[in-house]
């Protein structure tokens, strides 16, 4: 679910190769003009899908489910305002708590339901293939609601991988190299100490990388990008976009620089 206007298609190609020739009037701030997407390792290599495809949609109105896949855990919710927090416990387990969802649809054998005053919760052990791995992905697919996803306390082993849908969605990443992809609505993505990768959608989005070498990509409308500390890549799209940057960043196609 990615905007496909002619300008955005051209922009995506330009960002991928970090074009050295930039249209007149485009704002630049770069210590490494040739640096492009491939210079950000979080965008390369093996990782889960970066868009929700319609063939993968499961009816989940007021429900959520967790499945185990080749990447780790995938949390999926439906047509409600999910308010999900994922934490790593002192016992080395993952605790999922969603105060905006009524009930579970399905859980894997590695997860057990927990009683909570509001919403749903599950405590999940780390699946055997990931117990000694350096990286485990925690995919989150919240759909068709004003969703809140908080993985801000997760350690660097876990890469939060959020694919949001229509709605005003907010995502907080943790210490890992996290990813979030926007769609419709006004979305706000906040990274942590890792090298994060955020893509906005069709609304007026806010993308904040925080520490690390982050890769932020705006698309439609008037977006706000802030890489924070680190050598970041900030790529703007349609609309009048604002980038907060420093001398170590690469900035392309942004109308306002701060």
C-alpha positions in Angstrom: 0.0 0.0 0.0 2.3 2.7 -1.3 1.3 5.9 -3.1 2.0 5.7 -6.8 1.7 9.2 -8.2 4.2 10.0 -11.0 6.3 12.3 -8.8 6.5 9.6 -6.1 7.5 6.9 -8.5 10.3 9.2 -9.8 11.2 10.1 -6.3 11.5 6.5 -5.2 13.9 5.8 -8.1 15.9 8.9 -7.3 16.2 8.0 -3.6 17.2 4.5 -4.4 20.2 5.6 -6.5 20.8 8.8 -4.6 20.8 10.9 -7.7 23.5 13.5 -8.0 21.6 15.9 -10.2 18.7 17.5 -8.2 15.9 19.6 -9.7 16.2 23.4 -9.3 14.7 24.7 -6.0 15.1 21.4 -4.1 16.7 21.8 -0.7 19.9 19.9 0.0 22.0 19.4 3.1 24.6 16.7 2.7 28.1 15.9 3.6 28.0 12.9 1.3 26.0 13.8 -1.8 26.3 10.3 -3.3 24.9 8.5 -0.2 21.7 6.7 -1.0 19.3 4.0 0.4 21.9 1.2 0.0 24.1 3.1 2.5 21.5 2.4 5.2 21.9 -1.4 6.1 18.5 -1.5 7.7 16.9 -1.2 4.3 18.9 -4.1 2.8 19.3 -7.8 3.5 16.5 -10.2 4.5 13.5 -8.8 6.4 9.7 -9.2 6.4 7.4 -7.6 3.8 7.2 -3.8 3.9 3.5 -3.6 2.8 0.3 -5.4 3.7 -1.0 -7.1 0.6 -4.7 -7.6 0.3 -4.3 -11.4 -0.1 -2.9 -11.5 3.5 -5.8 -9.7 5.2 -7.6 -11.7 7.9 -11.0 -10.6 9.2 -10.3 -9.4 12.8 -13.0 -7.0 13.9 -12.5 -6.4 17.6 -10.0 -9.3 17.6 -6.3 -9.9 17.5 -4.0 -12.8 16.8 -0.4 -13.7 17.1 1.3 -16.1 14.7 4.9 -17.4 14.4 6.5 -17.0 11.0 10.0 -17.2 9.6 10.9 -13.8 11.1 9.6 -14.1 14.6 6.1 -13.1 15.9 3.4 -11.3 13.9 0.7 -9.5 15.8 -2.4 -8.8 13.7 -5.5 -6.8 14.7 -8.7 -5.6 13.0 -11.2 -2.8 12.8 -10.7 -1.2 16.2 -8.4 1.3 17.8 -5.7 -1.0 19.0 -3.5 0.3 21.9 -0.7 -2.2 21.9 2.4 -2.3 24.2 5.1 -4.9 23.8 7.6 -5.4 26.6 10.5 -7.8 27.3 10.2 -9.2 30.8 12.9 -10.0 33.3 12.2 -13.7 32.6 13.1 -13.3 29.0 9.6 -13.4 27.6 7.5 -11.0 25.5 4.4 -9.5 26.9 1.7 -8.2 24.5 -1.0 -6.0 26.0 -3.7 -4.3 23.9 -6.2 -2.3 25.8 -8.2 -1.4 22.7 -9.1 -4.9 21.6 -11.8 -7.1 23.0 -10.6 -10.7 22.5 -8.1 -13.0 21.0 -8.8 -14.9 17.8 -5.8 -17.2 17.9 -2.5 -17.6 19.7 0.4 -20.0 19.0 1.4 -22.6 21.6 4.3 -20.4 22.7 1.8 -17.8 24.0 -0.6 -17.9 27.0 -3.5 -15.5 27.7 -3.1 -13.2 30.7 -5.8 -11.6 32.7 -5.9 -7.8 32.5 -8.5 -5.2 33.6 -9.1 -4.0 30.1 -8.5 -5.5 26.7 -6.3 -8.5 26.0 -2.8 -9.7 27.0 -0.5 -12.6 26.2 2.8 -13.8 27.5 5.0 -15.4 24.9 8.2 -17.3 25.2 10.9 -16.8 22.5 10.4 -19.5 19.8 13.3 -21.9 19.7 14.7 -20.8 16.3 15.2 -17.3 17.8 16.4 -18.1 21.3 20.1 -17.7 20.5 19.6 -15.4 17.4 21.0 -11.9 17.4 17.8 -10.6 15.8 14.1 -11.4 16.0 11.4 -9.4 14.2 8.2 -8.4 15.9 5.8 -7.7 13.1 2.7 -5.7 13.9 -0.2 -5.2 11.5 -2.9 -2.9 13.1 -5.6 -2.2 10.6 -8.5 0.2 10.0 -8.3 2.2 13.3 -6.5 4.9 15.1 -3.8 2.5 16.4 -1.1 2.9 19.0 2.0 0.6 19.0 4.6 1.0 21.8 7.8 -1.0 21.6 9.9 1.7 23.2 11.4 -0.5 25.9 12.4 -3.4 23.7 16.1 -4.2 23.6 18.2 -4.2 20.4 17.6 -7.9 19.7 14.1 -7.1 18.6 13.2 -5.2 15.4 9.7 -3.8 15.6 8.2 -4.0 12.1 4.9 -2.1 11.9 2.7 -2.0 8.8 -0.2 0.4 9.6 -3.3 1.0 7.6 -6.1 3.6 7.4 -6.3 5.7 10.5 -4.3 8.1 12.7 -1.6 5.7 13.8 1.3 6.2 16.3 4.3 3.9 16.6 7.2 4.0 19.1 10.3 1.9 18.3 12.8 0.5 20.7 16.5 0.0 20.7 16.5 -2.2 17.6 16.6 -1.3 13.9 12.9 -0.7 13.5 10.6 -0.2 10.5 7.2 1.5 10.1 5.2 2.0 6.9 2.3 4.5 6.8 -0.8 4.4 4.6 -3.8 6.6 4.9 -4.3 9.0 7.8 -2.0 11.2 9.9 0.7 8.9 11.2 3.5 9.5 13.8 6.5 7.3 14.0 9.2 7.7 16.7 12.4 5.7 16.7 14.8 4.8 19.4 18.6 4.2 19.6 18.7 1.9 16.6 19.0 2.6 12.9 15.4 3.0 12.0 13.6 3.0 8.7 10.3 4.9 8.5 8.0 5.6 5.5 5.1 7.9 5.6 1.8 7.6 3.8 -1.0 9.7 2.3 -1.5 12.0 5.3 0.5 14.7 7.0 3.0 12.5 8.8 5.6 13.0 11.5 8.8 10.8 11.2 11.3 11.1 14.0 14.4 8.9 14.0 16.0 9.8 17.3 19.6 8.4 17.8 21.1 6.1 15.2 21.6 6.4 11.4 18.0 6.6 10.4 16.3 6.5 7.0 13.1 8.5 6.7 11.0 8.7 3.6 8.0 11.1 3.3 5.4 10.7 0.5 2.3 12.8 0.2 1.1 16.0 2.0 3.0 18.3 4.3 5.2 16.0 6.4 7.7 16.6 9.2 11.0 14.7 9.4 13.6 14.8 12.1 16.5 12.4 12.0 17.9 13.2 15.4 21.5 12.4 16.3 23.3 10.3 13.8 24.1 10.3 10.0 20.5 10.2 8.7 18.9 10.1 5.3 15.8 12.3 5.0 13.9 12.1 1.7 10.8 14.2 1.2 8.0 13.8 -1.3 4.9 15.6 -2.5 3.7 18.6 -0.4 5.6 21.2 1.6 7.8 19.1 3.9 9.9 20.2 6.8 13.2 18.5 7.8 15.1 19.1 11.0 18.7 18.2 10.1 22.4 18.6 10.9 25.6 18.5 8.9 25.9 14.7 9.1 22.5 14.1 7.3 21.6 13.7 3.7 18.4 15.6 2.8 16.6 15.4 -0.5 13.5 17.1 -1.9 12.5 19.0 1.3 11.1 22.5 1.1 11.9 23.7 4.6 15.1 23.0 6.5 15.7 23.6 10.2 
